[in-house]
């Protein structure tokens, strides 16, 4: 009987941990990291960093940044308002700085990119800025691109490439969508490559951004289009 009880307890613990999920939309940037209780999630790997970046180089210093990255195969256990993380992308991350939640990086499932973008537009409102980019796309990809065009009609257009029999298009699309509020920047990065596409949503506190402690959220050079919106 005792062995059966122990067996049931062990199985309960295993099922409880395997069923863990984290909704990033419930996280408030800038709040005390203890409120997140991230240590209770068994699918994150912890890594500490001391210092700040000067260009791409990490310079040792007193700044302490803690990065929590999803273990391989566990992106699906993190979501944004029910939108699952993309298992085919790099690990989803949560970053702590000065004992506060400073940033996270969420890669959405490809089928959910439009839904994620709509949710962010509804939650954050009109973007503070949009930076465009160019790529190519096949004719059969235009249906997905049309959905993006509905969201950003002024930043999206395409034209047929010469000599391709109307099969390949030159596409201009919104590459980075930026929102700014009192204490943070919110960036949604679209990346369209030939026959492939993905998006990453990564908000960051202004404190962490200005202290240059998160690679990928470093102060851009003055000649960068991004410098107009994040300072």
C-alpha positions in Angstrom: 0.0 0.0 0.0 2.8 2.4 0.9 4.6 1.6 -2.4 1.4 2.3 -4.3 1.0 5.7 -2.5 4.6 6.7 -3.4 4.1 5.6 -7.0 0.9 7.8 -7.3 2.7 10.8 -5.7 5.6 10.4 -8.2 3.3 10.2 -11.2 1.3 13.2 -10.0 4.5 15.3 -9.8 5.6 14.2 -13.3 2.3 15.0 -14.8 2.1 18.3 -13.0 5.5 19.4 -14.3 5.0 18.1 -17.8 1.8 20.1 -18.1 3.3 23.4 -17.0 2.7 26.4 -19.3 3.6 30.0 -19.1 1.6 32.8 -20.7 4.0 35.7 -21.5 1.1 38.2 -21.8 0.7 37.9 -18.0 4.2 39.2 -17.4 4.6 42.9 -16.6 7.9 44.4 -17.6 9.7 46.2 -14.8 8.0 44.4 -12.0 10.0 42.5 -9.3 11.2 39.2 -10.8 10.2 37.3 -7.7 6.6 37.8 -8.6 7.2 35.6 -11.7 8.4 32.7 -9.6 10.2 31.4 -12.7 12.2 28.8 -10.8 9.0 26.7 -10.5 9.0 26.1 -14.3 11.1 23.1 -15.1 11.7 23.8 -18.8 14.0 26.8 -18.4 17.8 26.8 -18.3 19.4 29.6 -16.2 22.4 31.6 -17.3 24.0 34.6 -15.5 25.9 37.4 -17.2 28.0 40.1 -15.6 28.7 43.3 -17.6 27.4 45.3 -20.5 27.9 45.5 -24.2 30.1 48.0 -26.1 29.2 47.2 -29.6 29.0 43.4 -30.0 31.6 42.9 -27.2 30.6 42.1 -23.7 32.6 44.2 -21.2 32.9 42.8 -17.7 31.2 44.9 -15.1 28.9 45.1 -12.0 25.7 44.7 -14.1 24.0 41.4 -13.4 21.6 40.0 -16.1 20.0 36.6 -15.7 18.7 34.8 -18.8 16.2 32.0 -18.7 16.0 30.0 -22.0 13.6 27.2 -22.9 15.2 23.8 -23.0 15.2 22.2 -26.5 11.7 21.0 -27.5 9.9 23.1 -24.8 9.0 26.3 -26.7 5.4 25.0 -27.0 5.0 25.3 -23.2 5.3 29.0 -23.5 2.5 31.0 -25.2 1.2 34.5 -25.7 -2.5 34.7 -25.0 -2.8 31.1 -26.2 -0.6 31.5 -29.2 2.0 28.7 -28.9 5.8 29.2 -29.2 7.5 28.0 -32.4 9.4 24.8 -31.9 11.4 25.4 -35.1 12.9 28.6 -33.8 15.6 29.5 -31.3 14.7 29.1 -27.6 12.1 31.5 -26.0 13.9 33.7 -23.4 13.0 35.7 -20.3 15.6 38.2 -19.1 16.0 39.6 -15.6 18.0 42.8 -14.9 18.4 44.5 -11.5 16.0 42.0 -10.0 13.3 43.2 -12.5 11.7 41.5 -15.5 13.6 43.4 -18.3 12.7 41.6 -21.5 11.5 38.4 -23.1 11.8 37.0 -26.6 8.8 35.1 -28.1 8.9 33.3 -31.4 5.3 32.5 -32.5 4.2 29.5 -34.4 4.2 30.4 -38.1 0.5 29.8 -38.5 -0.3 32.3 -35.8 1.8 35.3 -36.9 -1.3 37.3 -38.1 -3.2 36.5 -34.9 -0.2 37.6 -32.8 0.1 40.9 -34.7 -3.6 41.6 -34.3 -3.4 41.0 -30.6 -0.4 43.4 -30.2 -2.1 46.1 -32.3 -5.2 45.8 -30.1 -3.2 45.8 -26.9 -0.5 48.4 -27.7 -2.4 50.6 -30.2 -1.0 52.5 -33.1 2.8 51.8 -33.6 5.3 54.5 -32.8 7.2 53.6 -35.9 7.5 51.0 -38.7 10.7 50.1 -40.6 10.3 48.4 -44.0 12.5 45.9 -45.8 12.5 44.1 -49.2 12.4 40.5 -50.2 11.1 38.2 -52.9 8.1 35.8 -52.8 6.4 33.3 -55.0 2.9 33.7 -56.3 1.6 31.0 -54.1 2.8 32.9 -51.0 0.8 36.0 -51.8 -2.2 34.9 -49.9 -0.3 35.1 -46.6 1.3 38.3 -47.6 -2.1 39.8 -48.4 -3.1 39.3 -44.7 -0.1 41.3 -43.7 -1.0 44.0 -46.2 -4.5 44.3 -44.6 -2.8 45.2 -41.3 -0.2 47.6 -42.7 -1.5 48.8 -46.1 0.8 51.8 -46.3 4.0 49.8 -45.7 3.3 46.8 -47.9 3.3 46.4 -51.7 4.7 44.1 -54.3 5.4 44.0 -58.0 6.2 41.3 -60.5 9.9 40.7 -61.2 10.9 41.1 -64.8 11.3 37.8 -66.8 9.6 35.5 -64.2 6.3 34.8 -66.0 4.4 36.4 -63.1 5.7 33.8 -60.6 8.1 35.8 -58.5 7.4 39.1 -56.8 9.5 41.9 -55.3 7.9 42.6 -51.9 8.3 45.6 -49.6 7.0 44.7 -46.1 7.1 46.1 -42.5 10.2 44.5 -41.1 10.2 46.0 -37.6 7.1 47.4 -35.8 7.9 49.5 -32.8 5.7 50.6 -29.9 6.9 52.9 -27.1 5.3 53.5 -23.7 6.5 55.1 -20.5 9.1 52.5 -19.4 9.5 50.1 -22.3 9.9 49.5 -26.0 8.0 46.7 -27.8 9.4 45.4 -31.1 7.8 42.9 -33.5 10.3 41.7 -36.1 9.0 40.2 -39.3 11.4 38.2 -41.4 10.4 37.1 -44.8 12.8 34.9 -46.7 12.2 33.2 -50.0 9.7 30.4 -49.2 10.0 31.0 -45.4 8.8 33.6 -42.8 8.8 34.1 -39.1 8.3 36.8 -36.5 9.7 37.6 -33.1 8.0 39.7 -30.4 10.5 41.1 -27.9 9.7 44.0 -25.5 12.4 45.5 -23.4 12.5 48.0 -20.5 14.2 51.3 -21.3 16.5 50.8 -18.3 17.9 47.6 -19.7 18.1 49.1 -23.2 20.0 52.2 -22.1 22.4 50.1 -20.0 23.2 48.0 -23.0 23.0 44.7 -21.1 20.8 42.6 -23.5 22.3 41.4 -26.8 19.7 42.1 -29.5 18.5 45.1 -27.6 21.6 47.4 -27.9 21.5 51.1 -28.7 21.6 51.3 -32.5 24.1 53.5 -34.2 23.0 57.0 -35.2 22.7 56.1 -38.9 20.4 53.2 -38.2 16.6 53.7 -39.0 15.9 52.2 -35.6 17.6 55.0 -33.8 14.7 57.3 -34.7 12.4 55.3 -32.4 14.5 53.8 -29.7 16.9 56.1 -27.8 
